[in-house]
Amino acid sequence: MKNLLRSMHRWMNDYIKSFYSDDPEVQQGIEIKETHTGYVTANCIELAHYLKFDEHDTNLAEIIGLFHDVGRFRQYSLYKTFNDAQSEDHADLGLKVIDELDFFDQLPADDLKLIRFAIGQHNKKDIAPTDDQRQLLFAKLIRDADKLDIYRVLEPFLAQENAHKMPKFIKGRERPDISPDFVENFIEGRQADYRQIRTNGDRKIVRLMWVYNVNFAWTMRKIVERGYIDKIVDALPMDEKVELGVRRLRDYVQRVCQSD
């Protein structure tokens, strides 16, 4: 397995570099995805250690992290966008890339099926129903590892989104910069539909709502330690309803962090 992992890392390194561009905007996008791949792979390994995986399963977690976004590079090459709604689901596209790689044939059939399931489910709103508890566990692992780093990736954009921020608190009327349905979802702890995002406030609500889909206390503690929640809350336009949603969220986060 170690030799196979080394081959996979070499292939991925060369594959990503094949998408490098003289166009600064394109190059920036590729480098963001390249760095993200590295961090998510490291998160998978660290989370596998936290879950006390044996060496074999830790290696599987590493492979899933390494290849979880392999479809992103072909996506940009084909469609000139990283937006799934405007192109093709990048996880499904990634599975097509994996199917073309001979070294995956070296894995036992059950391991390959597990890897495909986890990668295919890493970006879906909900994990597809399965009776296979190992597949479910690895799908939860990659979703947490991915989400943790997406907070890092998106953090610099908060300042840009706040450039024309409304007053911090408005009492007695709806916030004009968070859609009412997003506020209601926030209060109830329900995931919002990404396709319905209309404002920067909606984007911030969506990012906060991700915490309700965090699967492991390890991940939640990392999110809190790195200040991601506080930074988004500090950037939110606030009213009584939003404050209610924030209190609910903070209570939930505290319970998860103390759960083991």
C-alpha positions in Angstrom: 0.0 0.0 0.0 2.8 2.4 0.8 4.3 2.0 -2.7 0.9 2.5 -4.2 0.3 5.7 -2.1 3.6 7.1 -3.3 2.6 6.4 -6.9 -0.7 8.1 -6.3 0.9 11.2 -4.8 3.4 11.4 -7.8 0.6 11.1 -10.3 -1.5 13.8 -8.6 1.4 16.2 -8.4 2.1 15.8 -12.1 -1.6 15.9 -13.0 -2.2 19.2 -11.2 0.9 20.8 -12.7 -0.4 19.9 -16.1 -3.2 22.4 -15.6 -0.8 25.3 -14.7 -1.4 28.4 -16.9 0.2 31.6 -17.9 -3.2 33.3 -17.2 -2.8 34.6 -13.6 -6.5 34.2 -12.8 -6.5 30.6 -14.0 -3.3 29.8 -12.2 -4.6 31.3 -9.0 -7.7 29.0 -9.2 -5.6 25.9 -9.8 -3.2 26.7 -7.0 -6.1 27.2 -4.6 -7.4 23.7 -5.5 -3.9 22.3 -5.2 -3.4 23.7 -1.7 -6.8 22.6 -0.7 -6.0 19.1 -1.8 -3.0 19.0 0.4 -4.8 20.4 3.5 -7.7 18.0 3.1 -5.4 15.0 2.7 -3.6 16.0 5.9 -7.0 16.5 7.7 -8.0 13.0 6.6 -4.9 11.5 8.1 -5.2 13.4 11.3 -8.9 12.6 11.7 -8.1 8.9 11.0 -5.6 9.0 13.8 -8.2 10.6 16.1 -10.7 7.8 15.2 -7.9 5.2 15.9 -7.9 3.8 12.4 -5.4 1.0 11.7 -2.7 1.6 9.1 -4.7 0.2 6.3 -7.8 2.4 6.9 -5.6 5.4 7.5 -4.1 4.8 4.1 -7.6 4.6 2.6 -8.4 7.9 4.3 -5.3 9.4 2.7 -6.3 8.2 -0.7 -9.8 9.6 -0.4 -8.4 13.0 0.7 -5.9 13.1 -2.1 -8.4 12.3 -4.8 -11.6 13.9 -3.4 -11.3 16.9 -5.7 -9.5 15.4 -8.7 -12.6 16.2 -10.8 -12.1 19.9 -10.2 -9.1 20.1 -12.6 -10.9 18.5 -15.5 -14.0 20.5 -14.6 -12.1 23.8 -15.1 -10.4 22.5 -18.3 -13.7 21.5 -19.8 -16.0 24.3 -18.6 -13.8 27.2 -17.4 -15.6 27.3 -14.1 -15.5 25.6 -10.6 -19.3 26.0 -10.3 -21.0 22.7 -10.4 -24.4 24.2 -11.2 -22.9 25.8 -14.4 -20.9 22.7 -15.4 -20.9 19.2 -14.0 -20.8 17.8 -10.4 -17.1 17.7 -9.6 -17.4 14.6 -7.5 -19.1 12.6 -10.2 -16.5 14.0 -12.7 -13.8 12.9 -10.3 -15.1 9.3 -10.3 -14.7 9.3 -14.1 -11.1 10.3 -13.7 -10.5 7.6 -11.1 -12.0 5.0 -13.5 -9.3 5.8 -16.0 -6.4 5.2 -13.6 -4.9 1.7 -13.7 -3.3 1.9 -10.3 -6.7 1.8 -8.6 -7.1 -1.8 -10.0 -4.4 -2.8 -7.4 -6.8 -2.2 -4.6 -9.2 -4.9 -3.3 -12.7 -4.5 -4.8 -14.2 -3.6 -1.4 -11.6 -0.8 -0.8 -12.2 0.6 -4.2 -16.0 0.6 -3.7 -15.5 2.4 -0.4 -13.2 5.0 -1.9 -15.6 5.7 -4.8 -18.6 6.0 -2.4 -16.8 8.5 -0.1 -15.5 10.6 -2.9 -18.9 10.5 -4.7 -20.7 11.7 -1.6 -18.2 14.3 -0.3 -20.0 17.3 -1.8 -23.6 16.2 -1.7 -26.2 17.9 0.5 -26.8 14.6 2.3 -25.0 11.2 2.2 -26.9 8.7 0.1 -28.5 5.9 2.2 -26.3 2.9 2.7 -26.3 -0.1 5.0 -22.5 -0.3 4.7 -21.2 1.3 7.9 -17.6 1.4 6.7 -18.6 3.3 3.6 -20.7 5.7 5.8 -17.8 6.3 8.2 -15.4 7.2 5.4 -17.9 9.4 3.7 -18.4 11.3 7.0 -14.6 11.6 7.4 -14.0 13.2 4.0 -16.9 15.5 4.4 -15.5 16.8 7.7 -11.9 17.0 6.4 -13.2 18.9 3.3 -15.5 21.3 5.2 -12.7 22.2 7.7 -10.5 23.4 5.0 -13.2 25.1 3.0 -13.6 27.4 6.0 -9.9 28.3 5.6 -10.3 28.8 1.9 -13.3 31.1 2.2 -12.1 33.1 5.2 -10.2 35.8 3.1 -13.4 36.5 1.1 -15.2 37.8 4.2 -13.4 41.2 4.0 -14.5 41.4 0.4 -18.1 40.5 1.1 -18.1 43.1 4.0 -16.9 45.9 1.8 -20.4 47.4 1.6 -21.8 46.0 4.8 -25.1 47.3 6.3 -25.3 48.6 9.9 -24.6 45.9 12.4 -28.0 45.7 14.0 -31.4 46.7 12.8 -34.4 46.3 15.1 -38.0 45.7 14.2 -37.7 45.0 10.5 -36.4 42.4 8.1 -32.7 42.5 7.2 -32.4 43.6 3.6 -29.2 41.7 3.1 -30.2 38.2 4.3 -33.1 36.5 2.5 -36.0 35.8 4.9 -36.1 32.1 4.0 -32.4 31.8 4.9 -33.0 33.5 8.3 -35.9 31.0 9.0 -33.7 28.0 8.1 -31.0 29.4 10.3 -33.3 29.7 13.3 -34.6 26.1 12.8 -31.1 24.7 12.2 -32.0 23.5 8.7 -29.6 23.4 5.7 -30.4 26.1 3.1 -30.5 25.4 -0.6 -27.2 26.7 -2.1 -28.9 27.3 -5.4 -31.1 29.9 -3.7 -28.3 32.1 -2.5 -29.0 35.7 -3.4 -26.9 37.9 -1.1 -23.6 37.9 0.7 -25.6 37.5 4.0 -27.1 34.3 2.5 -23.6 33.0 1.9 -22.5 33.6 5.4 -25.6 31.9 6.8 -24.9 28.9 4.6 -21.3 28.7 6.0 -22.5 28.8 9.5 -25.1 26.1 8.8 -22.4 23.7 7.8 -21.7 23.1 11.5 -24.9 21.2 11.7 -23.5 18.7 9.3 -20.2 18.2 11.1 -19.8 14.6 12.1 -17.0 14.4 14.6 -16.2 16.4 17.8 -12.5 16.6 16.5 -13.6 18.6 13.5 -15.9 20.9 15.5 -13.2 21.7 18.0 -10.8 22.6 15.1 -13.4 24.9 13.6 -13.9 26.7 17.0 -10.1 26.8 17.8 -9.4 28.5 14.4 -12.1 31.1 15.0 -14.1 30.4 11.8 -17.5 30.6 13.5 -16.7 33.8 15.4 -15.4 35.6 12.3 -18.5 34.8 10.3 -20.8 35.8 13.1 -18.9 39.1 13.5 -19.5 39.8 9.8 -23.2 39.0 10.0 -25.8 41.8 9.8 -27.7 41.2 13.0 -31.3 41.5 14.1 -33.4 39.6 16.7 -34.0 36.6 14.5 -30.4 36.3 13.4 -29.3 36.6 17.1 -31.7 33.7 17.9 -30.1 31.6 15.2 -26.6 32.4 16.5 -27.5 31.4 20.1 -28.9 28.1 18.9 -25.8 27.5 16.8 -23.4 28.3 19.6 -25.3 26.0 22.0 -25.1 23.2 19.5 -21.4 23.7 18.8 -20.6 23.6 22.5 -22.5 20.3 23.0 -20.7 18.7 20.1 -17.3 19.9 21.3 -17.9 18.4 24.7 -19.4 15.1 23.4 -16.2 13.0 23.9 
